[in-house]
């Protein structure tokens, strides 16, 4: 009987200990507490894609994205492409910068943009990417800074 009790105790101890090995990554915890400025709020929301300008309405954006696609086409001339919307008075241009480059299975290209809408004028720089058969999607847009 004592042999059976020892065997049972051995199995019980092994079973209890098998659940004790839990790996918890601590790098995000330590970064949060060691350097509070490096901490970021993480939520389950999907990040919003960059937008060209808040001053543009849906039709302005449709026209701008069409011009962006023409300007960034790797087979194109590399010249600036203008767009406008006579109904709203919004207008702008896109100028490709450098050559197209591959990134994560997509084709990407940098650009400079001028946008004028609703009494605001913006000079922007950014990048857009597309899959082989898709439209160009903005990946980065920020105010232009000579650098």
N, C-alpha and C positions, 0 to 999 in steps of 0.2 A: 503494500500500500504506500509506503514512503517513497518508493521508486516512482509510482504513478503521480504522487503529489509533486515530486521534484520535476517530473516531465511537464505536468500541467503548469507549474510555476515558470518553467523555462519558456513555454509557448506564450503564456500570458505576458511575461516580461518583454519578449521579443515583439509581440503585437503592440504593446503599449509604447515601446521605444520607436517603432517604425514610423509613427506619426509625429515624432519630435523633430525631425529634420525638416525645417521650413526655411527656405531661402527668401529673404526680403531684400530687394535692392535698396541701398541706402543713399546712393549718390544724389538722387533728387531731394531727399530729406536733408542731407548735409548741405547741399547748395542753398536750399531755402533758408536754413538757419545760419549758416556761416556767412552767406552773402545775400542779404535780403533783397538787394537790388537785382540779383540774378533770378529771383523767384518769379514764376509766371503762373497766373491762374490757368488751370487746365479744366476745360469743361467738355461736355459731350457735344457741343455745337460744332457745326461745320464752318470753317473760316470763310468769310465772304471774299470773293475774288476782287482784285483791284478794279477800280472804275476809272475811266478816263477823266471825267470831270463831273462834279455834282450839278453843274449848271446846265447839263444836257438832258433833254427829254428822250423818250424812247425812240422817236423818229430821228432825232439828231444822232443818237448812238448807232442806229441802223446804218445811217449814211457814213458815219465815221468809221465803223467796223469794215464796211465795204472798201473804203479808201485805204484803210490799214492793210487789208488783204492784198490789194494791188501794190501798195508801196513795198511790202515786205516779201513779196514773191521772189524766191531765190533765182528764178529765171528772168526776172524783170530787169529794167535798166538801172535800178538803184536811184532813180530820180524821185524828187518830192511828188506827192500826190495830194491835191487839194480836194476838199469836200465842202458843201454848204447845204443849208436848208432854208430856202427862201421864205417859208412860212413862219419860222421862228427868228430868222436872222442869224442863227448860229453858223459858224464856219470854222475851218481849220485846215491843217495840213500835217502830213506825216513824211518824215525823211528817214530812210533806213540808214543805220550806222553800222559800218563793217559788213562782213559776210555772215550768211546764215551759219548756224552751228548746231550739231546734234546735242540733245540733252534728254536723258531718260527715255529714249525711243521716240522723241519728238524732234521737229525742226524748230529752231528758235532764231530770233533776230532782234537786235536792239534798234531803237528808233528815237528820234526827237519829234515832238509834236507841238504845234501851236493850236490853241483852242480859244475862240472868242464866242461868248454866249452870255446873254442876260447881263450886259454891261460889265463882264469880267473878261480879262485876257490872261491866259496862262501859257507859259512855256514849260513843257514837260519833257522828261526823259523816261524811257521804260524799255520793256522787252515783252515780246509775245511769242507764244509757241503754238504749234499745231501738229496733229498727227497727219499722216500722209493725205487722207481724204477729208479732213475736218477743216473748219474755219479757224482762223487765228484767234487765240484767247490771250488776253492780257495776263502776264505773270507778275509784272512790276510796273508801277507808275509812281513817279515822284517829281517834285519841282526840279527844273533843270538848274544845275550848278556847274559852272565852268570848273574844270578840275584838272 
